Amino acid sequence: MTASSKRRVYFDHSATSQVLPEVLEAMLPFFRERFGNASSIHSYGREAKASMELARKHVAALINADPRDIVFTSGGTESDNLALKGVAMYKGRTEGHIITSVIEHPAILESCEYLERVGFDITKLPVTREGLVDAAELERTIRGDTVLISIMAANNEIGTIQPIKEIGRIAQSKGIPFHTDAVQAAGKMPIDVKKDGMDLLSLSSHKLHGPKGVGALYVKKGIKIEPMMHGGGHEHGLRSSTENVPGIIGLGKAAELAKRDFEPVTDRMRSLRDKIIDRIPQLVERSYLNGHRTNRLVNNAHFRFDFIEGEALILQLDFKGIAASTGSACSTGSLEPSHVLLALGLTHEQAHGSLRLTLGRENTYEDVDYLLEALPGVVSKLREISPFNEERPMGASEGGSCVH
Ligand SMILES: *Cc1c(COP(=O)(O)O)cnc(C)c1O
């Protein structure tokens, strides 16, 4: 069977999303005749610069920021690194206290680990069973030497939305810079950096139906950060290197479309998501929703299934043309399940039996029906051959359960 004769459905939009045709169209001239360097003063350069500044306006509008406060980067990872290291290590500082959570993206957690090695103190707040950070606990953790709070707007695995307004209010009242990783949240929930009290915010284009390798960091006027890239002084000196003009144009268009179509797109995602969340427990015995029932991204459904190994489930679904992802990261050489699922209090075995389905704007009701038709059969087939089947109580063994 060839791939083209098979139905293919993509439910892995939190990993990456398809570049929209309008986005690609907007980018193409910047690979061709409009190839100028945005720093050049001739007409080629001025054209590139003007288009880039229009893109900056669109990105700013998506989060209600001032366009002058948007710094283009190479993606969400760089934005997170620049926010954390840039604020913490301003003017060579090597000590101070940073508050984050245990379920952040590795771009945050690994940056924090680096900062810890340099000399900073890091507090990683725990989360509830649904993945929520407790804002009151965060407030109690603030110290005299706290230099930054970084809490993600919404989690990339389980979709839980954090109480960012409340955290923003607390941070503002204490005069501590507040960064949020909004890579998954942007375009999926309303974000207003002014109302929500955010000082820094990370975005990534490819999670928003834009191209890969481009992102943005919002840095509110007056927030002091140290650049990580030293060079020609692009992006107000905060991010040297000739701008990725085609990528930035793509991000700008993706942001423009996300804002323009916000209501119909998110309404539809929510209704598709709710269908998945309502139907799976009816169709599949011993299936459980991970994350928060209502405080969750409109495009995220995350389940765990008893007696199922996540990677096997992904491969069987892939065989039916359905692209999804495991909740566990049983990636190259690692048997460690996802740090996010463990932080919820799941056992290794429970974490390994997880499935993440994340929707994008092209998904339809037919896609969801196709999934709901295929999933129960796949799960029961896997359970028949499962090494974890009924004889063994769940949670009895810890670790090492990533059986292929
Ligand atoms: C994908 C992702 C990132 C990294 O973005 P890249 O553009 O791939 O570097 C950071 N944070 C979150 C929450 C993400 O989902």
The ligand as an SDF file (V2000), in Angstrom:
LIG
                    3D

 15 15  0  0  0  0  0  0  0  0999 V2000
    8.1830   23.5630   21.1090 C   0  0  0  0  0  0  0  0  0  0  0  0
    8.3420   24.2920   22.3950 C   0  0  0  0  0  0  0  0  0  0  0  0
    9.4890   25.0540   22.6630 C   0  0  0  0  0  0  0  0  0  0  0  0
   10.6550   25.1090   21.7070 C   0  0  0  0  0  0  0  0  0  0  0  0
   10.3630   25.8070   20.5430 O   0  0  0  0  0  0  0  0  0  0  0  0
   11.3190   25.6230   19.2510 P   0  0  0  0  0  0  0  0  0  0  0  0
   10.8750   26.7030   18.3130 O   0  0  0  0  0  0  0  0  0  0  0  0
   11.0500   24.2380   18.7340 O   0  0  0  0  0  0  0  0  0  0  0  0
   12.7210   25.8090   19.7310 O   0  0  0  0  0  0  0  0  0  0  0  0
    9.5620   25.7370   23.8570 C   0  0  0  0  0  0  0  0  0  0  0  0
    8.5530   25.6910   24.7340 N   0  0  0  0  0  0  0  0  0  0  0  0
    7.4300   24.9770   24.5290 C   0  0  0  0  0  0  0  0  0  0  0  0
    6.3440   24.9800   25.5430 C   0  0  0  0  0  0  0  0  0  0  0  0
    7.2960   24.2370   23.3500 C   0  0  0  0  0  0  0  0  0  0  0  0
    6.1900   23.5240   23.1560 O   0  0  0  0  0  0  0  0  0  0  0  0
  1  2  1  0
  2  3  1  0
  2 14  2  0
  3  4  1  0
  3 10  2  0
  4  5  1  0
  5  6  1  0
  6  7  2  0
  6  8  1  0
  6  9  1  0
 10 11  1  0
 11 12  2  0
 12 13  1  0
 12 14  1  0
 14 15  1  0
M  END
$$$$
